[in-house]
Amino acid sequence: MPDITTTLAERHTTHGNFTDNAFYSQRLKLILHSAYRWPDLDWPQQEALDYFCCKIARILSTSGRNIDDWHDIAGYATLVEKWLKGETL
């Protein structure tokens, strides 16, 4: 297993600057969490939307060309779709 310094350096390349990510993600979450219907969403829906914010923040902090970020957004959306259909996750 690589040491934490190596891991952080790799993540900075693929995920962008952590401070920028935190700024964008928290601002996006403030918007979502202040929405009138936010409390009406179930936990899986809220969690997926929070994950979207993290992934969007990474996209905004980098070139936006990391396929994994886009793939993850699709994955979280698919999980919510399956949950709404009552499928086993």
N, C-alpha and C positions, 0 to 999 in steps of 0.2 A: 504494500500500500504506500503511495507517495506521501511525503510529508505535507503538512497543511499549507506551507508556503508555495509549494509546487501546485497544489490543487487550486489555491486562490489565484495564482498567476494564470493558470489555464482557464478558470472561470471568468476572469476579467476579459480574456480574449473572446470567449464565446458569449458571455452574458452582459458585458459592458461594465461600467463603473457602478459599484454597489450603491453609492450615495445617490447617483442619478436615478437608478432603479427604484430606490426607496422613495424618492421624491415623487416620481411619476406614479408609482403604484399607490402610494397613500393618497394622492390627490384624486386618482380615479376611484378609489374605494370610498372616499368622502362623498363623491357624487352619488355613487350607487347606494351607499348606506343612508343617504339623506332622502332617497326617493320615497315618495308617499307609500308605494306598495312593497317596499323592502321587507317590512315585518310579515307580509302575507306569504312570502316565499318560504319554502321549507329549507332545512339546513343543507341538503345536497345542492339545491339551486343556489343558495347564498355562497356556499363554499366554491362551487364551480365559477361563479362570477368573480369571486376574490382571486381565484387562480388565473382567470382571464386577465385581471388587472396586472398580476405579476408578469405574465407572459407578454402583455402589451408593453409594459414598462421596459422589459428586456429588448423588445423589438425597437422601441424608441431610443434606447441607449446604444444600439449597435447599428449595423447596416440594414437590419431587417431581413437578412438573407439566411439566417440560421433556420433551416427547415424544421428542426426539432421544436422550436417555439411555436410554429404554425401547426405542427402535428399535435403538440400537446393541447392546444386550444381545441382542435377538432376532437381529441380524445375526451377532454372534459365535457364537451357538448354531447358527445355520444353517450357518456356515462349518465348524464342527466336524462337524455332521451330514453335510454334503457330503464332507468329508475321510474320515469313517468309511465312507462308501459308496464311496469310491475315485473320486469325481467330481473333475474338474479344477476348481481354484479360480482 
